[in-house]
Amino acid sequence: MLTGTPFIPESITVHLGTPDSNAANVTLSFPSYVKNVASSEIFPTWPEAALRANIYAITTFALNRVYTEWYRSRGYDFDITATTQFDQKFINGREYFQNISYLVDELFNDYVRRQGSVEPLFTAFCNGTTTTCSGLSQWGTVTLANRGLTPYEILQYYYGSDIDIVKNAPVKTNLPSYPGIVLRSGSAGNDVRSVQIYLNRISGNYPAIPKIPSADGIFDQETENAVRKFQEVFGLQVTGAVDQATWYRITYIYTSVKRIAELDSEGVRYDEIENQYTEDLKIGMQSIEVSVLQYYLAVIGAYYAAVEPVEITGYFGEKTERSVKSFQRVFGLPQTGEVDRATRNDLYRAYQGIVDSVPPKYTAVALYPGTVLREGVSGESVRIIQEYLTYINRTYNNIPAVNNTGYFGPLTKQSVIAFQRQFGIDATGIVGAVTWDKIAEVYSDLRYGFDKRPYQNPGYTITG
């Protein structure tokens, strides 16, 4: 969950022993977990202000474990343990005190955070009698409550005056932070930006890992270099791509160097989790991300008879919603008509499967390679774009011709920018799906006299 704004998980999985013990796991609703811990850790006869302060601490501690994927990032299949040696006291199957149960129903979606930070604070606590710590003293809260302090003032007493209590956080299904697809050179999106931000922070403690100059969500050569060095430093297979093992090692080390799972956390700032790209797409939206979605649907719809094709307009209307639902039906996803991470990943896989498997004779105009092209990249896809731009230059001489070297240098970037300006595309000098598609369209019209983009007339159908 470290890649986004915190929320309350619908459920939490508890390991009934120390992390490496051969104990069972139990999964229960998050409020039930908090009720169990609160009934096991504190006394129902305490003043209500003390009970509330302790419930805030218990809830926030658990949320910190979930948010940082403290155990899952290290390969465990649970969120928290049942032992106070590592976490909080949980007694499987126990009954709850009625007044504590009522309070948890009111408070379970509130949590403590440090002002200016996003993550739930690691609200360390101890009983204050047999054990003491730098965090909250459970018995101490009773004394403070009897002095008339409010729950917030009690929390401030132990955790500092610079805390907030977030109220009514949304409840959502907790999904793994790993995006589900390998991130590699040319990948783009919020997950890539997260990797770039994490690696740049990690490099402050491990200077052998080079800084990534621009954390812009595009997996460029500098990002690949940093990933390779990270993998080398931490004993992973050196591929330069971020698979599941590398993703979770990055998030674990990032959590460690920022001390996010410690009371003296450096904190996660809003700008570190801010989405550069629209995360979920739905009807009524209009953006470049919708255009990219429509491009994928258009290509997939040309090769899969059961997927309804769609025009590339940039507006997510009813036709796009129907197309998304048809794709979700074919690929066994919930037919919501909205594009979440699971749908987006399957769209990418389906599209990439077409790119990899459709015979070249059926694609007089090349398909977008599925990865972003920018300055510094090299390969056959760059050579193709250079060829198309050079042909387009015959008619549009304001768009510079470039040599078909296969290397995306400054002259190629200049030509791409000129093309984008000519055809009303954001002049970034970067070739994503939308720019590629427009270059292919103009090239096809000029060379063949009509549109021969693959999704217009593929002559090849996938029936599976």
C-alpha positions, -999 to 999 in steps of 0.1 A, spaced: 0 0 0 31 22 3 25 37 -32 -7 56 -23 -28 74 3 -35 52 34 -69 36 37 -85 11 61 -82 -25 48 -113 -45 48 -94 -74 64 -61 -81 80 -41 -114 82 -26 -123 116 2 -148 122 -4 -166 155 32 -166 166 66 -150 159 73 -143 123 94 -174 115 73 -198 136 52 -226 121 20 -210 133 -13 -206 116 -26 -174 100 -61 -161 106 -78 -134 85 -105 -113 99 -121 -79 94 -100 -50 105 -125 -37 131 -126 -72 146 -89 -73 148 -88 -39 166 -115 -51 190 -96 -82 198 -63 -64 205 -80 -36 225 -98 -63 246 -65 -81 251 -42 -50 258 -63 -27 279 -90 -27 306 -127 -18 299 -129 -1 333 -105 26 323 -117 62 317 -132 66 282 -105 92 272 -78 66 280 -97 39 261 -100 61 230 -63 71 231 -53 35 233 -77 25 204 -62 52 182 -27 38 190 -37 2 184 -54 10 151 -26 32 138 1 7 147 -17 -20 127 -22 4 98 15 12 98 23 -25 94 -2 -28 65 8 4 48 45 -4 48 39 -41 40 63 -47 68 60 -85 67 48 -90 31 77 -71 16 100 -97 33 82 -126 18 57 -135 46 21 -142 38 6 -121 66 3 -85 77 10 -87 114 18 -111 142 -1 -119 174 28 -115 198 38 -84 217 74 -93 211 70 -79 176 35 -63 174 3 -63 195 -14 -89 217 -40 -108 197 -59 -138 212 -76 -158 185 -112 -165 192 -115 -143 223 -147 -123 231 -147 -85 231 -156 -61 259 -189 -44 250 -178 -8 256 -146 -14 238 -165 -29 209 -187 2 207 -157 25 207 -139 6 180 -170 7 158 -167 45 161 -130 49 158 -116 20 136 -112 42 105 -94 71 123 -56 71 127 -27 92 138 -1 107 115 26 133 119 18 167 104 32 170 69 35 132 65 11 107 49 17 74 66 1 62 98 25 69 125 43 39 141 25 44 174 48 24 197 33 17 231 39 -4 262 21 -10 294 41 15 314 46 -8 344 65 -39 337 78 -24 304 85 11 294 92 26 260 96 59 241 59 57 230 26 56 248 23 42 283 -10 24 285 -14 28 323 -1 64 319 -31 72 297 -53 65 327 -35 90 349 -37 116 321 -74 109 315 -81 113 352 -64 148 350 -90 157 324 -69 154 292 -88 146 260 -78 116 238 -60 139 214 -41 156 242 -31 122 256 -17 113 222 1 146 220 17 140 254 33 108 241 38 114 204 44 151 202 23 182 195 28 179 157 3 150 152 -31 149 135 -59 124 137 -72 115 103 -110 109 105 -132 86 85 -105 72 62 -120 51 34 -123 14 37 -110 -6 7 -98 -40 -2 -61 -43 5 -42 -54 -26 -4 -60 -29 15 -29 -39 34 -49 -66 19 -38 -99 16 -73 -113 37 -68 -143 75 -64 -147 86 -28 -150 114 -24 -175 129 1 -200 101 20 -217 75 12 -190 56 43 -178 32 51 -150 28 58 -113 45 26 -103 76 36 -123 76 70 -106 74 53 -72 104 32 -80 123 63 -91 114 82 -59 123 52 -37 156 46 -54 166 83 -52 159 83 -14 177 49 -9 208 63 -28 212 89 1 221 59 23 237 38 -4 256 63 -27 267 36 -50 232 37 -64 231 65 -90 205 93 -87 177 93 -113 177 129 -127 139 130 -134 113 110 -114 88 115 -142 73 80 -143 91 69 -175 115 40 -171 146 54 -189 182 44 -191 190 63 -159 163 43 -141 176 11 -155 211 19 -143 198 27 -108 178 -6 -107 208 -26 -118 230 -11 -91 204 -16 -65 201 -53 -75 238 -56 -74 241 -40 -39 213 -61 -24 222 -95 -40 194 -98 -65 196 -110 -100 209 -81 -120 184 -75 -149 177 -38 -148 140 -47 -146 117 -45 -116 101 -78 -110 82 -88 -78 114 -97 -58 131 -64 -68 99 -43 -61 95 -56 -26 132 -53 -18 131 -17 -29 100 -10 -8 115 -27 22 148 -8 20 129 25 14 108 18 45 140 11 65 161 41 54 131 65 61 123 46 93 86 46 84 81 17 107 97 36 136 84 63 159 110 87 147 100 82 111 114 106 85 78 106 71 64 101 36 55 134 20 25 140 -2 46 148 -32 62 113 -29 29 95 -34 12 120 -57 -1 103 -88 14 117 -120 -10 96 -141 -47 90 -136 -49 58 -116 -84 45 -125 -103 55 -156 -141 56 -158 -169 71 -178 -169 109 -181 -131 113 -180 -112 131 -207 -74 128 -208 -43 115 -226 -46 83 -205 -81 77 -220 -66 81 -254 -39 55 -246 -66 32 -232 -86 36 -264 -56 28 -286 -51 -5 -267 -88 -13 -270 -88 -4 -307 -59 -28 -314 -72 -56 -292 -107 -52 -307 -92 -56 -342 -77 -89 -333 -102 -103 -307 -136 -106 -323 -154 -105 -289 -138 -73 -278 -157 -43 -291 -134 -18 -309 -135 19 -301 -124 52 -316 -95 72 -302 -111 104 -290 -96 109 -255 -131 110 -240 -144 80 -219 -180 77 -231 -205 50 -233 -188 33 -263 -155 31 -244 -173 17 -214 -189 -10 -235 -156 -18 -250 -140 -21 -216 -168 -44 -204 -164 -66 -234 -126 -68 -227 -133 -76 -191 -157 -103 -201 -133 -120 -225 -105 -119 -199 -125 -130 -170 -125 -98 -150 -154 -82 -132 -174 -63 -158 -174 -29 -142 -166 -8 -173 -139 9 -152 -102 5 -157 -85 -4 -125 -50 -18 -121 -61 -54 -128 -78 -44 -161 -50 -22 -171 -24 -49 -165 -45 -74 -186 -49 -48 -213 -12 -44 -215 -6 -82 -215 -31 -87 -243 -18 -59 -263 18 -70 -259 8 -105 -269 -5 -91 -302 27 -71 -308 48 -103 -301 27 -128 -321 10 -111 -351 29 -119 -383 47 -88 -397 30 -92 -431 -3 -82 -415 11 -49 -402 21 -26 -431 22 1 -405 39 -10 -373 21 -13 -340 32 8 -310 59 -13 -293 42 -10 -259 71 10 -244 77 47 -243 105 61 -266 125 91 -255 159 106 -259 187 81 -251 167 50 -262 178 28 -291 163 -1 -310 142 -12 -339 112 8 -328 132 40 -328 144 32 -363 108 27 -375 97 61 -360 127 78 -377 117 62 -410 81 74 -407 92 109 -397 116 112 -426 88 101 -450 64 126 -435 91 153 -440 85 151 -478 51 167 -472 56 186 -440 91 201 -444 87 218 -410 91 183 -395 128 175 -398 140 144 -415 163 122 -394 187 94 -402 174 59 -395 201 51 -370 179 34 -344 192 59 -317 168 85 -303 191 115 -301 185 153 -300 176 155 -337 150 128 -334 135 145 -303 134 178 -323 116 160 -351 91 145 -327 84 178 -311 78 194 -345 54 166 -354 35 170 -321 32 207 -326 20 202 -361 -8 178 -351 -19 193 -318 -2 169 -294 15 180 -262 50 187 -274 71 166 -250 95 150 -275 84 116 -261 68 90 -282 40 72 -263 10 54 -277 -8 85 -288 21 101 -306 31 68 -322 -5 62 -334 -7 97 -350 27 93 -367 16 60 -380 -17 74 -393 0 104 -411 27 81 -425 0 56 -438 -21 83 -454 9 98 -472 25 66 -483 -5 44 -491 -33 70 -497 -54 56 -469 -52 45 -433 -34 11 -430 -29 12 -392 -32 -24 -380 -65 -19 -361 -82 -4 -392 -78 -35 -414 -58 -62 -397 -69 -92 -418 -59 -114 -388 -82 -124 -359 -75 -140 -326 -105 -161 -316 -93 -172 -281 
